[in-house]
Amino acid sequence: MFGGTLAILLCVSYSHAESAFQEQEQVQEHQQDQRQLLQLVEYIGVDYSAAVQDGQIVDQGEYREMQDFVAIIVESFEKRSKSQPSLLALANKLSEAIDLKHSITDIQSFTTSLKRQLLENSPQLSLPKTLLAENEVQQIFANQCASCHGESGQGNGILAKGLTPEPTDFTDQERAMNRSIMGLYDVISGGLDGTAMSGFTQLNDQQRWSLAFHVGGMAFTDAYTGSANTGSELLSAESSVSLTSLVNFSPKEILDGESNSNDKNKSDNQNLSETIKQLRANPLPLFLEPSDPFEIALKQLNEAALAYQNNNFERANNLAVSAYLDGFELVENSLDIHDKLLRKDIEARLLNLRRLLKVSGNDLLVEQSIAEIIELLTKAKKRVNDSSMSDLALFSASFIILLREGLEALLVVLALFTILVKSKKESAIKFIHYGWISALVLGLFTWYTAQYLIAISGASREIMEGVAAMLAAVILFYVGFWMHSKSQASQWQQYIQENINKSLTTGTLWGISGLAFIAVYREVFETVLFYQSLMTQSAESQEMVLLGGFVFASLILILLAWLMIKYSVKLPIGRFFSSTSYLLLLLSFVLIGKAVSALQEAAIFSISPMPISYELEWLGINSTWQSFAAQFIILMLSLGLILKTQFKAKA
């Protein structure tokens, strides 16, 4: 019986993991296809004027290239005509305009419309947290680009002569006004067919983005050096531009889009143009992300509203997920101390907003929902900040975070430890130490990487925790079943006699190590993030209070560990195995609930709320049907196992 139920659990976990990986592969393939089309569309908008002027072909080779590019675009959209008919219609209009040798203005109108629609259906870009220092980027340009493009980027390098087509002059402002940073990044990453430009695969992602911003700003250095606006002043300008817009669109496309969507006068457009040029020359202010979790949540919600207005529902939903995971979740512990009901209200509204954002036609509801959430977030921020966290509140938050996050990991590790001791396999205990110590080290390294090297989103964190919790739940259920089946003293003695001369295999030992690793690693990273959030909300004079809560929780965990080891090893073998099996089955119940909740927060699993809202965080219980179903399966399997064992004992 158990073999079948365990197989079902493993199959369900594997199928979810396999489905997630397949979905990720499909997203990557779709993203590559979209980026190639975006690159072709942009090139037509940039280079068409070199092929046709005043309705006449001035360069036959360039004109054939335009026809080849648009043919590829049309063919690609014909394959997806049912799902995206508007894109095919636009592509056909662009093809017809090229055949009829229309003006560059007409061509760029079509390419801009195509580009905007493509971007609405493209995954969000993964940008580095910051760019390299200017001197580092200049050195990369000198080593990789100057031989063709020249030291100052004018396309006059020592290898430029004889190259067809000629290397791009990055200082040509007319061309730069039609070139996006994303287009430059794609060429730097993958090269350009039919030219001497090969992809710089030897550079990492941050280096390639930094180089793209560097060459994309060469034509606008005068605008930056001659401006009084520097640094964060650019962000407070009336005509400020988002980082996403600056990357996805050329300066001309941004200007045209603003002119068409807003009633701007000539002075406003001039100010916007200057701001765009200054940000192209110096984009660093746009990488100054807010560090306050409340500000992050507010920023993401405002961007989600804008994305929904542009019919980009997937991006709007992703931004709403980020508003919770990268923002609000990090201050939930602090808000709980002051107003737990307010925290639950905001959390419920954020989940409801995600459902509204997935479909069209909810404009008024979305606008109202976001406005209400922003009002509540502002209230919550004031509640937390005005209280400035008393010493008692800070100590309590610090204590509860470590105790809550550490207790689950401790119970799993100690259960494994006592099992090995009772099994007279003390020599294998070192494998448990390998697991939890490596988890601590890797968890801290992951946090350091996320802080200083790359951006790890809240969604990625929740997926990692959710998958780890699901895997741990299945393994713990298996171990709990095995221990319960050996809870009768006679069965245990038989097991010992059969295995007394056998040693544990290497695979089993590393499996034990792996379980210890999973149990600890999934808690470490989130714990550090919560403490980091507490540090931003406390004064410098309260550092010892924060440390005091951490130390006190650590002492409690150490005391619990000592008591468990001391008394569990003294228990009769049957009682030990019986009580430990109940503990592991309970942990399996808790972890499967937390796994489903984490994957729901990351938008991997759907959310179907139950009629009544309730929450028991310590037991992983949440009021969604998906979480209820997963825990109900574990509960029924556990009850079936216990009843079966009792029936056999009576027989």
Buried (B, 14 or more C-beta within 10 A) or exposed (E): EBEEBBEEBBEBBEEBEEEBEEEEEEEEEEBEBBBBBBBBBBBBBBBBBBBBBEEEBEBEEBBEBBBEBBBBBBEBBEEEEEEBEEBBEBBBBBBEBBEEBBBBEBBBBBBBBBBBBBBBBBBBBEBBBBBBEEEBBBEBBEEBBBBBBBBBBBBBBEEBEEBEBBBBBBBBBEBBBBBBBBBBBBBBBBBBEEBBBEBBEEBEEBBBBBBBBBBBBBBBBEBBEEBEBEEEEBBEBEBBBBBBBBBBBBBBBBBBBBEEEEEBEEEBBEBBBBBBBBBBBBBBBBEEEEEBBBBBBBBBBBBBBBBBEEEBBBBBBBBBBBBBBBBBBBBBBBBBBBBEEBBBBBBBBBBBBBBBBBEEEBEEEBBEBBEBBBEBBEBBBEBBEEBEBEBEBBBBBBBBBBBBBBBBBBBBBBBBBBBBBBBEBEEBBEBBEBBBEBBBEBBEEBBEEBBEEEBBBBBEBBBBBBBBBBBBBBBBBBBBBBBBBBBBEEBBEEBEEEEEEEEBEEEEBBBBBBBBBBBBBBBBBBBBBBBBBBBEBBEEEBEEBBEBBBBBBBEBBEEBBEEBBEEBEEBEBBEBBBBBBBBBBBBBBBBBBBBBBBBBBBBBBEBEBEEEEEBEEEEBBBBBEBBBEBBEBBBEBBEEBBEBBEEEEEE
